[in-house]
Every structure is written in structure tokens, then in C-alpha cells.
Amino acid sequence: MNKRTLVLFGAAIGLVLVGGVVGWWGHTAGGDVTIQETQIETEQGTIDGYLYVPPEAAADDLAPGVLAIHGYINSKETQAPFAIELARRGHVVLAIDQTGHGYSDPPAFSQGWGGPPALEYLSEHELVDPDRIAIEGHSMGGWASVAAAAAHPDSYESMVLAGSATGSSGAPTGNATFPRNLGVVYAEYDEFHRLMWGTESAPATPGSEKLQNVFGTDERIETGRIYGDFEAGTARALYQPSTTHPGTHHSPTAVAHVVEWIQRTTGGDTTLDPDDQIWHWKELGTAVSLFGGFLFLFPVIGTLSGTGPLASATRPLPEPVAERDRGWGLSVALTALLPVVTYYPLMLLGRQGLPVTALTPQNETNGIAVWMLGNAAIIAALVGVWHLRSDRTLADARARYGLDTGDGVGTLARSAAIAGGVALALLALLFAFDAVFRLDFRAWLLALKLPSALHLRVGLGYFPAFLAFFVALEVLLHGRLRTAATTESLRRALAENVALLAGPFVAFLGVQYGYLFATGALPVPLTALQTIIAFQFVGVLVGVGAVSTYSFHRTGRAWVGAVLNALLVTWLVVASQATHLPL
């Protein structure tokens, strides 16, 4: 192991540790808040959660309680900003994984999205005052909150819907008396305005007839005004922070509104101003650790491919097959445009057209899988046409594309072993990180969680589709598009490939959100969920481009990069999605 590899190892581990310490400090409010892993047993399975316990909570001095519920294809960790700040103010907070999400048993959407059994559990907890319980839910977590309130109308005092609404997708309908003491924190640029409050734009929410019915008025709602009466349980207020739907659980302003409403209705320590917040340290720490974990991949790839019995799977870089001519420029343009152009159609086709089965039990992963397979087919066709127009034999092309198999099965097996070894090393690092700090690797919407046994089982069904895409991508990046300049310079290759993969999605999101901020609505509001998922595509494609390029330059072949990216992306996607069958 050379000095550069050791330095890279040290930097990666250092970032993970520093991020873990900072994240732990923010998550536990400097060690004052105890976070307990909690499992709620029901007749239909287990609901997993975190219980945030402030130091003053005791059986002889009951604390106010809060049930915090995340939205669709998220997990309990995204409720940390609300949970941290409310626990700092003396509330016992139960943040759950919705059914079918995180580590809760599937199927998704069952048991009122997990809300009713979670509220029952919290109301009976030995540290919680059953007369001072609030419910907070973001997005689909708001539907779970309303379902919980309808199932247990005497078990809560107030509710906050953050980026959510009553009466959507089967959630109970609201009115002037239900839910009790309702605060609505609805972003000025929320992408789901049609689904939630039935308006043509998010800024038009105060004029929503549906919202007005819940507020008991036929006039436009005044933002920040208190309607109704707290004692009677009919209090209502609307707040519109200047953020987006996913930004609502990552916004200091939104967090302050939630904290203030719950403090006003359930008590707790009111000496802390709602704007006095520390949750961002937890988010910063996990983001630093995520970057450290990503950096950790490269010295492991170098070590496994450069020494020992697996090193024979590598070879010198083949000669480039492309020159920067007009045909190469056209290939670059198509590579940049086609993934974005096909994004909405193929994602929606997979989500709606690919049935949920034991092999494909995750709706949104189905969309991603179909997008990958569609793009793999397009890449294969384009590269095939280009190859037929060249004078190279198939054997020569395979060698230059990095698809040769060396001594056959042995080379493929050793390549797979390198990729598997890197993935296992990252898994071990995350396992240790979770054991010490009780955190995952996370930056806002992008998170790498420890996979459960169910996630591993589900991942096996999706892995072949993901692998097909990444083999095709290897051929494209390191066959058709690799020039003399990117063969000689790893840094240049990394920069160009990362920009080529992630750059178009950055531009795509810039157009979508530029339109949203200008008009209050997305260009195609029905694609709101896929637009939000595209944020994760940016982060994933940055990683994919870097891992693919580095692996190819280290091994001279496509196999390590393709298998490793398929393993990592399958892991990341499946562990973060909702499972829709009771497996």
C-alpha cells in the first residue's frame, strides 16, 4: 500500500469520524437527549422507531409527547430536525418508520400508514403525559397523522401538517373541528399543491376551498393568523415558509413554526426561542460522513485490485477508440440528453406499468429499473451502430471497450470479488458508524442506510436490471467516449464523466425549479414525485461517474466498475424505498 493510498484511507476515515462526532452531538443535543431504538409490535407486523427522551422526562414527572411521521419513500431520520428541537424543549418524541419503509414491516400504506398504532403506543408510554400529545407529519406522514387522530380522537391535543393535507389519498377528511388544534405548515413552493389542497399553484393555497373548509371560513386564509379557539380544540393557523416540499423538513423557518405550534398546545420548555436550533449540526455531520464513506471506496478499490490474488483481474489501460471529432461530439450530446429526455416517460412507465410482485415489490424502484433498462437498450443500439460503422473486429472492440474476459471465468470472478469486497468494506464501515453514533450516511434526500434482511432479498430482484445498465454505461463512457486525453489523465476523465452524467440533471432541475419559483407550479405538476427523486439522481450519478472511471483506470476493464456500481446503487435505492407487498 503506497503513501497516497494511506493518506486517502486516513482522510476518508477521518471525515467519517469527525462527521459522526458532529452528527451525534447535534442529534442528541450535546448528549442531553437519549435516543432509544423502539419497536412497536402489531398484529400485522413491527413498526420501527426512535424515541427521543429529554433528561427531565420521568415516570413521576410526565413529559408532553410528540408523534413525528415522515413522508413517502423517506424514513424516520428525516424527522430529526423536528424531533431534536422538540426533545430539547422537554418533549418525548417518537419518530417512526411508516409501514413498508425503513425497518418497519411491509406493506406500505397499511395500518393507516403506521400512524394509529404509533399514537396508541406513545399515549400509553410511561414517560408521556397522555393529555399533552401532539402529532406532526410531513407529506404522506400527514395522512398517517390524520388517520391516527381519527382512530384515537382522545389521544392527542394538537397536530401539525407539514407539506400535507387532510382528505388526500384516503386520509380522513378535515373540517372546522377535526383535526384538533391544527397547524398547517405548507411551503410557498410546494410541488404537491394539486394533490394536497387542490390548487393550481402553491402560492394559491390560502385560497383553497378545501383548506377554508378545514379552517371554518369561506374567505381567503390569512397566513399566520390564529383561527378558532385552543380550549375548544378548533384553533387553526397556516404558515407558508419560502421553501419546497422536501425543504419543509429541512428548513429552519418550517421547524420554528412546528416547534412554536406544538409548544403552544402541549407546553414543554418555552424559554428556548423557536429559532434557537441546532439540528443542522446533525445534518452537517452525516453529510460529511457520507462524503467520507464515498471517499473510502477509492483506496479500497486500489488496494484490492492492486495487490494479492485479485490483481490478476487487472491489465493496462487499452488504447482509446475515440477521437474528438463530429461523431464523438454527437455521441456526447446524445449521452447528455437522452437520460433526461427519457426520465419522465420511463420512470412513469415503470411505476405504473411494471406490476408489483414478489420480485419487483417497490413502485418507485420499478420506475428506476425501467429507466435503467430503457437507457441500457438505447446505449447498446447507439454503440452497436457506431461499431458497425468502424473497421474494428469484435475481438478488438471488446478489448478496447474493456469487455474482454482475460483468462475467462477466472477474470470475471476476480473482478466480481473486487467489487464485492469494496461493497462489503463500505458496509462494515457503515455498520461500525451506526453502532458508535446511531446514525446513517445522509445528505438531505440522499441516504445510505444499513440494509435489512428484507432489503437484501428485494435487492436480488432488482440487481440484474441495474447491472445491465451499468455494463452499458461502462461501454459508453470508456469505449465510445474515451479519448487519448481521458486515457492519459485520470483527473480529466473523472471531471468529464462526472459532468457528463450529473450535469444534465442539474440543468434539468434548474429548469423545473426556475419555472416553479417563477409561477408557483412545476411545468408538469403530475411529475412532482419524479422531479424530487431527480435530486437523488444528481448525487448518485456523481458517485457513479467517479467510481466507474476510477475502477476502469485501475483495472483496464469494465467489470469492476459495473458490478460495484450495481451493488452500491441497488443497495442505496432499495433500502430507501417503500415496499408494497407483505413479504
N, C-alpha and C positions, 0 to 999 in steps of 0.2 A: 504494500500500500504506500503510494508516494505521498509527499508532503501536501500537495494540492488536495488530494482526496481526504487526508486527515483534517485539513483546515475546513473543508466543506462539511465533513461529518460534524466537526466541532461547532461550526456556525449553525447548522441545522438543529442539533440537539440543544444548543444554547437558546435559540429562538423558541423552541418548544417549551423549554423550562421557564424562560422569562415570561412568555405568554401565559403559561399555566399559573405562575405565581400572581401575575396581574389579574388574570381572569378569575382565579379563586378569590382574591381579595375583593373584587367587585361583586362577585356572585354571593358571597357570604357577608357583605358589608364589613369587611375587615375582620372576619371571624366571629362577629357577633350573632349572625343568623345561622342556625343549624339547618342543613338541608338533608332530609331523610328520604330515601327511596321507599315508595309506598306502592303496594299492590291491593287493588280493590277486587275481591272475588265476587262474581255474579254467576247466575245460573247459565249465562251464555259466554262465560269466559272471564279473563282477567283484564282489568284496566290498570295501566301503569301510570305512576305519577311521582312528582316531587312534592314533599311537604316542607315548606319554608317556615321554620319556627323561631320567632324572636325570643330574646333572652328573658323577657318578662312574662311570657306565657307559662302558666302553671295550672295544675288541677284545682287549686284553691283560689286562683285568680284568673278566671277565664278571659281569653282574648277574643276580639272580633275575628271573624273568619272571612276568607275570600276564595271563591272557586274561580280559577282562571283557565280558559279553554282556548286553544289555538285554532287556526283555520285549516282549510283543506290543504293536503299534501305538505303539512308542517308537522311539528311535534312540540312537546311541552317546553323545550328550550327556547322557542320563540316568544314565550310569555315571560321570560326572565326580566325584561325591563319593568313590567308591571309588578311582578312578584317581588323583586328585590326592593323596590321603593315602598310597597305596602308592608312588607315584612320589617323594613327599617322603622316603620311607623307603628309597629306593635300588632300587626295582623298576622294570624296564621294563614298562610296561603297554600292552597292545593292546586298545583298545575298538573293537568292530566294529559296523557296521550289519548286523543279520541280513539274510539274503536276502529280497528284496522289501520291505525297509524302508529309509528314509533314501535314501542314494545307492547302495545295493547293488542289483544286477540282480535282477529277479523271476524266478520266482515265490517268494512267501513259503513257508516250511516246507521248501524244497528243500535238498539237501546237508546234512542234519542241522541245519537252521536256520542253517547257516553255521559251526557250531562246529568240525567236523573239519578243513576246510581252514585255518581260522584258527589252530588249535592246531599244525598242521603248519608253517605259516609262522613262528609265534613260536618253535617249538622249533629252527628252523634259522637264526634271526636271529643275525647276527654279534656282537651285544652281549649275548646272553642265554645264561646257563648252562643247558643242556638238562636238567640233573639237578635244577634248582631252579625248577620251573614250577608255578604254581597256576592253577586255573580258578575264576572267580566268575561266577555267572549269576543274574539276577533273573527270577522268574516263568518265562515261556517261554524266557528265556535260560538257565535252569537245565536245561531239556530239551536245549538246544544243548550245554551243558557236559557232560552225561552222554553225549550222542551222541559228542562229541569224545573223551571218555575211553574209550568203548567202541571207537572206531575207532583210537585211538593209546594203548593202555594203558601203554606205556613212556615216554610223553612228558610226564607230569605227576606231581607229588608229592602234591598235595592239591587239595581242592575245597571251595568254599562254595556252598551253595544258599540264596539269599536269596529268601524267599517262593516257594519252588519245591519240587519233589519228584522222585524217581526214578519210572519206570514210569507216567507220565501222558501221555496223548495220543500214544502211540507211542514215547516216550523209553524207553531200555533200563531194565530192572528192576534195582533195587539189592538188595544182600544184605550180609552181615556183612563181606565183603572187597571189595566193589565198590559205589561208587567208593572210591578210595584216600584215606585220611585225610579224612573227610567232616565238615565243619561245617555245621549247618543253622541258619540264622537265619530263624525263622518267627514273624511278628508275632502278638501276643496277640489282635489283632482282624482277622486276615487274612480277606478276603472270599471267597477261593477254597479254603476248608478242605475242602470235599467233593471238589473236583477234584484237589487235591494229595494230601492224606493220608487222605481218606475218612472224615472225622469230621463229626458233626452241628454242631459249633461249633469255632471257632479255639482257644479255651482248652483244648479236649479233645485237642489234638494230641499231648501226651505219652502219651496212652493209645492212640494209633493202632496197630493191629496191623501195618499196613504199615510204619510208622516203626520199630516194635520189631524187625521182621524185618531192617531195614537195620542196626540197632544190635546185632543178635545177642543179643537178650534177649526174654523173654516177660513182662517186668514193665514197669510204667509208667516212662517215661523221666524221669530227674531233670534238670531244667533246669540247665545249667552244669557238670554232671559230665562228666568225660572217660571215655569207654568205649574199650575196645580198647587198641592199642599203636601208637605212632607209627612205631617202627622196622619193625614188621611191616606198616605201611600200613593197619591196621584201626582207627585212632583215630576216634572219633565224639564229637560234642557237639551239644546242642540249646540254642539261645538264643531267648528269646521277648521281644523288646523291645515296649514298650507303644505300638504304633502299628498302622497298617493296611497293606494290601498295597502300594499306591503309596507309602505313607510309609516303607516299608522302604529305599528308595533315597534317602530324604531325611531320615533320622533319625541324629543323632549317635551314639545308642546302637547302632543297627544297624551303622553304619560302623565303630565301635570294635570290635565283635565280629568283623567281617570282617577288619579290619586285624590284630587280635590273632591270629586263627587262621592267617592267611597268614604273618605274621612267625614264628610258632612252627614252621611246617612248612617254610618256604623261606629263612628268615634275613632279610637286609636290616638296615637301621639300627634296632636295638631300643632306642636311647637315647631316642627320642621316645615318649612315652606314647600309647597308642591314643586317649585322649581329647583329645590335642593336635591340634586340627583347624582348618583354615582354608577348607575347601571352600565354606562358607556365603557367603564373600565373592564367589565366582564366581556363586552363585545370586542373591545380592542385586544384583550388578551387572547381570546380564542382565534381572532383573525391572525395575530402574529404567530400563534401556534400552527394554524393551518398552513401559513406560508412556510414555517419551519418544516412541517411534515412533507410538503411538496419539495422543498429543497433536499430533504433527506433521501428522496428517491435517486438522485443522480450519483452520489458516491456509492450507493448500494449497487446500482446498475454497473458502474465502472468496476467495482470490486468483484462482483460475481462473474462478469464477462471477461475480466482481465487476468484472473488467476484460477488455478485449480483445474479440476476435470471439465468444468463447463466452458473453459476458454476456447476449446477447440470448435465451439459453435460460431466463433467469430472469424472474420477474414478482413483483409484490407478493403478500403472503400473501392467499389468498382468505378470505372471511368464514367463520366456523366454522359447522358444520352441526349441532352437538350442544349440548344443554343438560344440566345435571346433574340430570336427573330420574330417575324409577324405571327407565325403559328404558335410560338411559345406565348406571346402576348395574348392571343385569343384564348389559349388554354388557361392562362392566369385569370382573365376576365370571367370565363365560364366557371372556374373554380370559386371565384368570389361571389358570383351572382346566383348560381343555381341552388346552393343550400338555403339562401334567404328566400328566393322565389318559391321554392317548394315547401318552405317551412309551414305556413298555414294550411295549405291543402293536404299535405301528407300527415301532419300532426292531427288534423281533424278527421281525416280518413281512418287513421289508426285508432283514434279514440272512439269513434262511432261505428266503424266498420269491422274492426277486429274483435270478435266476441271475447267476453271474459270467461276464461276456462281455467282449469287447474294448472295448465301450462302457461297461460297468459292472464293472471288474475288482477292486473293493475291497469286501470283505464289509461292513465297518463303515460305510463311506461309503454303501453301498446302504441300510443301515438309516436313516441320517440323511436320505438323499434321500426315502425313503418317508415318514418322519415329516414332512418339509417339505411334500411333495405332499399328504399327508392333511390337514395343518393349513391349507394353502392352499385346499383344497376346502371345508373347514369354514368358513373365513373368508368365502369367496365366497358360500356359501349363506346365512350369517347376515347379511352386509351386503346381499345381494340381497333377503332377506325384509324387512329394515329399510327398504330403499329403496322397495320396492313399497308399503309402508305410509305412505310420505311423499308429499307433494304435488309433489315436485320433478320436473322433466323430466330426461331423461337428460343433455342438454347441460349443464344447471345442475349436476347431480350430479357430472359429470366435472370441471367447473371447480372445484367446492368440494372434491372429493376429491383434487385435484392431478393428475388424469389427462388434462387437456386437452393437446393437442399444439401449441398456438400456431399457427405457420405450417406445421405438418405435419411432414414428414420432417426438415426442417432443424432444428426444435427437438429432436426425438428424437436426431438425430445429434450436435448440440452437447451435449446432456445426457450422452450416452454418452461423448463426448470429455472432458468434465469428469471423469466418474467414472474413465475410463481414465487420464487424466493424473494424478489423485490416486494411483491404484494404482501407476503407473509411478514416481512420485516416491518412494513408500514403498519400492518395490523397489530403486531407486537408492540410497536411504539404507541399506537393509539390506545391499546389495552392498558399499558402502563400509565399513560396520561390520564385515562379515565379513573384508574384505581387510585392515583395520587390526588388528582384535582377534582374528580367527578364532573368533568367537562368533556365536550367533544371538540373536534376541529371545525370551526364555523366562522364564516364571514357573512353576516346578514342572511341572505336567502340560500347561500351555498354552504352545505354542511357535509362533513364526512363523519358518520356515526358508526359505532361498533355494530356489525350485523348480528341479528339474532339467528337462531336455527331456522326460523321461518324465512327470513331474508335470504339465507343461503339456498334454501330449497327453491324459492321463487327465482333467484338469480340464475339457477341452472337452466331454467326455461328460456330466459332471455339472452343468455350468453352467446349462443350461436349467431343470432342476428347482429349483435354488437360486434362480434369477431369478424363477420363478413364485411361490415362497414370499415373496420379499421385495417383489414388487409387491403381493401380497395384504396383507402386513403394513403397507406404506405406506398402503393404503386404510383399513385398520382403525385404525391409530394416528392418522392425520392427516385421516381422513374421519369415520368413525363416532364416534371418541372425542375429537376435538379440540374443546375448548370455547373460550369467549371468554377465559378466564383463561390457557389454554395457548397461545392465539394471541398474546396481548399480551406474555407473559413467556416468553422462551426458556429461562431458568433453570428456571422451574416446569415447562415442557414436558419439558426434559431429565430432571429429577428424577422426574417422574411416569412417563414412558415407560420409563426405565431400571428403576425399581422394579417396574413392571407386568410387564416381560419377565423380569427376572432374579430378582425376589423370590420367585415361586412355586417356582423350582428351588432356591433357598436353603432354603426351608421343606421342600421335598421331601427334600433331602439331610439336613436336620436330623432328620426323622422316620426316615429309613433308618439313619442312623448313631447316633441315640439308641437305636434298637432294637438295633443291633449292639453298642454298648457295654454295654447292659443285659443282653443274652442271649448274646453271643458269636457271633451269626449274623445275617445280613440277613433281613428278613421273607420275601423270596423269593430264596434263595441262587442259583438258576439265572440271576438277572439281575445277577450281580456285575459283569460287564464293563460292562453298560449303566449301572449305578449309578456306576462310576468315571468313565465318559465324561461323566456329568452334571456333574462338576466343571468340565469344559471348557465345557459349555453355559453355566454361570454367567458365566464370563469373556467368552465370545463374545457372549452376549446383552446384557451391559453395553455392550460396544462397539457392537453393532448398534443398540441403542436410542439411544445418543448420536449416532452417525453419521447414522442415519435422521432424527432430529429436527433436528439442526443443518442437514443438507442441505435439508430441507423448508423451514425458516425462511429459508435463504439464497436458495433458488431459487423457492419458491412452488409447486413441482411435485414429484411422487413419483419422477420418473425417475432423477435423480442418485443419491438415496439407495438406490433399489432396485438399480440396476446396480452401484454401488460396493460395497454390502454383499455382493452376489452374487459379485463378483470377489474381494473380500478373504476371505470365508468359504470359498469354493471353494478358493482358494489355501491357506489355513491347514489345512483339513481334508485335502485330497488329499495335501499334502506330508508330513503327519504319520501317514498310514495305511499299511497293508500292501497291496501289490499282489499278487493271487493268480494272475495269468496271466503266462506268459513273453512279454511284449510286446516 
